[in-house]
């Protein structure tokens, strides 16, 4: 008993035998007749629809299928005795006697008998029959070859495999083995090991994938059905924002609003002027903010969720527009307004390098995916790439960027994304030297790239946010409305479990949260006393959101603990009942 990985049930040896079983080395043809009749083992016709007993409220679950799937799960989990008892008590065998015979013949290496038995199984179309026969005869060929029975192997190839008229390339490779047996052939690993229980188990697994599920219950079928049910519940949960480890089989899943950060857990006071930008590090352990006060601040997120000041970064002579974390979160870039980019060490707070270009201000910044270089949008509308020491590597001139512009680079380093005109975003493929444009009808104020690099969140001057799919031909897939924007640059972000939510700042001093898929406005969070310029969702802590405002504060948002305690209390009650019924109190 225990955790055997998807083991097959103990094969039940059929007491009525065929003709004396041949060894795998026997030289015989697929067309050889089987002396004993297989009539007693023929798969019986399936009952007509509506004749079979069903269970469940809706009557769509066939009782026999349900029991077979449970039986398969028991065997897969290693509970062989329990599986056998269920088959006996229910009177519903997991496999027909003919299928059991076939499986046993495969495991015993009785290839000719197994082909004959396969032909006796009903409901197999010609393509499936040929494909399954090929797998069996290919293994027979290899075992004969290993035993140096070259004549028998050649006869199997010529008179049994070739007439199937499938897998022509593989047949040529098998023929090459005859010419040069020592020459390795590029076949599947299971084909190159020629005998033994493990190899034959792999052959049986291949056959099970080829043959209908009604004959061979797929491995882990019950687990897949349960996973599908959980997926449906999770996808239907508008407020879903928990990790999969929090899902339970004891009750239907429903998160509720309490799983979305909606309560102010902390207010951070350190900047002396409007805060324009903030961003969590990739590991969720830090938060960086930039301000009109010409400074940036690195905040540390403690294990208990509290945020504390780590470093105040000074040196810029103009307001700091934006910040960007290195891929390993050990360094931070800060970009002044048409000024310079500074690179900082996160641990020490030391400025490691200043990037500048004579006569041209820098307006945006970002990192190469490998962390070995940086890129920037320039005031002259060009885009430049530098190594860490400040050596210019590439520069694209012309109408490439605007005076105030967001920039992003995909994780593979191939595409640079930026606003090149008031209503247009440029997707620049560095390797293919190819450009693609995203064109809006309204002025674009900012954008954000999704974690999977497949979507862009575009903020517009008309108080709309558009979600663009950029994986192939760019297209708008969703729109979000409700927030306020009249004068300032307002930034939005993806967030939550699998980035299923959209959060945005707003000029009415609130933070807005939408469901990404449906576009439904879920929450508007009051608290700030000035325009909310930027929001950032912690990529590791799904229940932490931060917002930056003209009121010179950063608000850290967490869960509504009052409602959460109620929900946890209910869940604990269900869990206690389950333990009581299981005799574990």
C-alpha positions, 0 to 999 in steps of 0.5 A: 500500500502507498504511493506508487506512481500510476501503477497498473492493477494486478493483471488477472491471468485468464484461466481459459488459454489461447493456443500454446503461447509463443515466445517473443522469439518465435517467427510468426506472422500477424495473420497467423490464426489463433486456434482457440476461439476468442468468442468468450472474450469479445468485448460486449456491445455497449448498452444503448443510450439511456439504458445504463443506470446513472447517479447524481442529481442531473443524471449525467454520470453513468454508474459503471463509468464512475465506479471504473474511474474510482477503481482506476484511481485506487490502483494508481494510488497503490491501493491494489487490494481496495481496488480489487474489492471494489471491482468484486463488490460492485460487479463492475470490472475495470477492464473486460476479460479480453482487455485483461488478457491483452494486457497480460500478453503484452507484459509477458512479451507474447507479441503474436498473441497480443496482436491477435487479441487486439484484432478481437477487440471490438470498436477499434477503427482501422487506423487505431488497429494499425497504430497499436499493431505497429507498436507491438510489432516494433517491440517484437522486432527489437527483441528479435534483433537483440537475440540476433535472430536476424531472419526472424526479425527481417521476416517480421519487418517484411511480412508484418510491419511493412504491410501496415503501411504506416510510419514509413520513416520509422520503417526505414530506420528499422531497416537500417538496424538490419543493415547495421545493428550497431548503428544507433537509431533515433527512435523513442527511448522505450524502443531502444531498451528491448526487453524487461518489465519496465520496457513492456510497461512503457509499451503498454502505456503507449498502447493505452494512449492509442486505444479508446478510453472506454477500453483502457481507463486513462491514468489519473482520470479522477484527478483530472476530473477533480482538477477540471472542477476546481478550475471551473470554480476558480475561473467563475470566482470573480474575486479569486485571489488565492494560491491553488494550495488554498483550494479545498475539495471539502466545499465549493470555492468562492473567494469573495471581496475580502481576498482583494486588498481593500483596507489601508494597512499602512501610510508611508510618509517620507517624500516632501512633494508629489509622488509620481511613481512606485514599483515593487521589486520582482521578489516582492521584498522591496518597494521603490518610489520616485517623487517631484522632490527630486528623490527616490526611496527604497522601502523594505517589505518585512516578513510580517507585511510591514513596510519600512524605509531602507534608503533615501536616494538623492543626487538628481537635480530634477524631479524623478520620473520613474524607477526600474528594478534589475532582474535580480532586484539587487540594483535600481535605476532612477530617471530624472525628468529630462536629466540623467539615469542613476544606478543604485546598489539596493543593499548599500544605497550607493550610486554605482553609475550615472548615465547621461548624453551631452545635450540630450535629456533622458526621460525613461529607463529599463533593464536588459533581461539579463541585467547586463545593460540598460535602455532609455528613451531620450528627449530627442525622441531616440532610444539608446542602449548602454552596457553597465559601464555606460558604453553606448551599444545601439541607438535608434534615431527618429520618431521613436519616443515622446518627451514623456514616455513609458518603455518596456522590453520583453523577457527575451530581449527581442522587442522594445516597446514605447510610445512613439507618437501621441496616439501610437505605441511602437513595438520594435523587434531588435533582431528582425529589424521589424516595427509594429504599431499599436494605434489608438484614437485617443492620446496615450498617457502611459502603459504597462506590460504583462508578466507573460509579455503577451498584453499591454495595459494602455491608459488613455486621455479619455478616461479609458484603459485598454487591454491589448493583446500583442502576441500576434496581430495587436488587438484590443481585448478588454476596456476598463472605465470608471476612474477619473483623469483630466490633467495628469499622467495616471498609471495602471498595473496588472496584479493578483493571482495570475494577474487577474485584476487591473488596478489604477490610480485616479484624479479623484483620490481613489484606487480603482480595481477591475476584473481583468477578464470581464472588465467589471469594476470591483472596488473603488478605494478611498483614502488619499487626499490628492490624485493617485498617480501610480499603483503597484501590486506586489507580485509575490504577496497577492494581498498587498497593493501600494498607491502613490499620490499627490498628497505626498503619501504612499498607502499600502493596502491589505485585506479586510481582516474583519470579513476575512476572520468571518470567512476563516471561522466558517472554513475552520468550522467545516474543517472541524466537522470533516475531522470529526466525521473522519474520527480525528478529533 
